[in-house]
């Protein structure tokens, strides 16, 4: 196969981009994603303004949490990846927030009934019983979660057809939060268009959002990336769809 200089240049650019933290500013002008109608950051900010002790789970680099305007007296966050822990501590220091390094699947390192608000944007796993444990009676949980089949078009282009998932994630969230003793206030789903303008932004996305194609590497998927590059060059941006689920629940008195 003849070498495509543009493809090689874009791959080299993509592999040089740092993927620490949860900052997507590099994507501006090269990719776009519709935002859910509920406006998670604003919704979280309103909940934070009414809280006295709040916890952000799997905060990434703390970028979303750092945007709140009203800071509760106690503000904590967890993050599992050490590079992100360092970034989150830097971003949340001006708010007086503390960041605890904690594995996503381990019990939360807090006493029962510590928080009146627990939030999480795009958690990789949700420990419902642990969330219920650390909430005070009457406390609230707010989360924007990744719905089942998110960016299916992209991972199937690389990996081939996969079994179609059942449901959109709302049924599972309702079942699991109820089993943990929480009461649902709002659970809804939206499918949102994602556009990738070139192969570099696809590669950076897959390096950063690692659960999309869990075994992703440029070397492993080079042939399919070349095919996708040719398709984008020929037909324009590659379109996929992210799935988002809003969950708001409370712990009964």
N, C-alpha and C positions, 0 to 999 in steps of 0.2 A: 504494500500500500504506500503511495507517495506521501511524503511528509507535508502536512499543512502547517505553514509557519504561524498562521493566526491561532490555530488550535494549540500549538506548542507554547506560544507566548501567553495565551490565556490560562493554560494549565500552570505555567510557571508563576504567573501573577497570583493565581488562586492559592497555590501552596505556600506563598510567602505571607499571606494575610494572617495575623494573629487571630485566634478564635477564643481567647480567654474572655470571661465576662459574658454579659448578655446585651451588649451594645450592637445594634444593627445599622449604625450610621453609614458604614462602608457600602451598604446595599443601595443607598439613595441613588436614583437615576438609572439603576441597573436591574432592579426587581421591585415589585410592589405587591402588597397584600391588603385586601379589604379588611377593615376592622369590624369587630362585632358591634351591633347596635347598642349594646348595654354600656359600653365605655368603661372597661374594668378599672383603669387608673383613677378616673373621677369617682367611681363608685367606692373603690377602696379608700380614697382620700376622705370621703364623707364618713365612712365607718371608722376610720382612724381618729377623726375629729371628736367622735363620741366615746372613744375607748379610754380606759385608764391603764391597761396593760395589754400589749399587742405582740403577736408573734407572726413573722413571715417565714413560711417554710420553703426550703429550696430556693433561696432568694437570688441565686446566680451571683452577679456582681453587685446586687443591691440597687440596680439602676432604677427600677420601677418604684421601689419603696422610697428611694431618696427624693422622689418628686412630690411627696406629700407636703402639704402646707401647714397642717396642724399635727404636732407630734405628741402622742400620749406620754404620760410621765414615765412609763416603762415600755421600752421598745427593744425587742429581740428578733434575731433572725437565725436560721440555720442554713448551712451550705455544706455539701460533701466534697467538692473538688478543691484542693488546696489553692490553685491559682485564683479561683473565684473567691475563696475566703479572703485572700489578701485584698482583692479589689473591693469586695463588699465592705470590709472594715474601713477602708479608705473612704468609700462613698457615704457610709452611714455614720462616720465619726462626727460630722457637723451636726447631726440630729441627736447625738448622745446614744445612738443605738449600739447594742452589742451583738456580735456575730459568733455563733458557736459552730465549730466544725463537727458535723454529725452525718453518718452514713444514712442514705435515704431510706434504707430498709430497717434500720435499728430503732428501738424505742426512743421516744423523744427525751432528751436529757433535762427535763423540767419536772417539778413537783406537780401532783394532781391539783387541779383547780387554780392554776397560776394566772391564766389569761381570760379576759372577757372578750377578746377578739383574736382569731387565728385566720390568716389569709395565705393564699398561695396562688401564684400565676404559673401555669404550665408545669405542674409537678410531674415527675417521672413515675412516682408511686404515691398512693394516698393511704396512709395508715389511719383508717377511720376510727378505730378504737382508741388509738393514742391521741388523736385530735379531741375526741370526746373526753378522754381522761384529763387533759391539761386545761380544758375549758371549765370555767366556773358555771354553776347553774345560771341559766339565762344568757350565757355567752354565745357568741355568734361565730360561724365559720363562713368565709367567703372565698370562692376560688373560681378561676377561669382555667378549665382543664382542656387537654387535647382530646378531641373526640375520636372515636373508633374510625379507622380508615383515613386519617389525615394525610394529605398529599399522596394518596393512593396512585394517582397517575404517574407521579415521579418515580416512586419505588418500583412500580410494575414495569416502567420503561427499562429500568436497570436490571431487575431481578426476574422479570417474566410474570405471567398471571399467577395470582395467589387466591386462595379461597376468600370469597366475599364475606366480610364481617357481618355479624348479626346485630342489628340495632345501630344507634348513633352514640351511645354512651350514657344517655339520660336514664335509661332503665336500670343500668348497672349502678350508676351513682345513687339513685333512689333506693335501690335494694340494699346497698352496702351502708349508706349513712343511717338508714332505718335500723339495720341490724346492730349498729354501734350505739343506738339509743338517741340519735339526733332526730330532729323534726325538720323536714324540708319546708322552706318558704318559697324558693324559686329555683327551678331546674329547667333549663332550656338549651336548645342546640341551634347553631347556625353553621352553614357551609359557605366558605368565603374564597373568592378567587385569588390565586397567587400566580404572578407572571414573572418568569425568568428571562431576561433579555440576552444573556450570553452564557457560555458554558462555565466561565470563571465564577459567576455568581451561584450557579448550581453547585459547583464543587465546594465553595466556601460554606454554603448552606448545609451541605451534607457533612462537612467537617465539624460544623458548629452544632447542628441539631442532630446529634449522633443516633437518636433512636429511629430516624427515618429509614436509613439503611444501616443496620447495626454493624455489619462487617465491612463498611465502606472504606476503600482506599482507592486512590487514583490508579495505582498499578493493577489492582484486582478488576476494576471496572473500566479500564482504559478503552477497550473496543466499543462498549456501549456509550461511553462519554463521547467518543468520536462520532458515533451515529447521531447522538443527540445534538452535538455541535453542528453537524451538517443539516439536520432538520431545522434548527433555529436559523441558520444562515439562509435556508431555502424558503421557510414558511413564516418566519417571525417568532416572537416570544413563545416559549413553552408555557402552557397554562395547566396549572394543577389546582387543587382545592384543599384548603385547610379546614378541619372540623373543630369547632370550639363548643364547649359546654360550660355554661354558667351554673354554679351551684351556690346557693345560699341557704344555710340551715342554722338552727339554734339548739342548744342543750336545755331541755325543759327543767324547770325548778323542781 
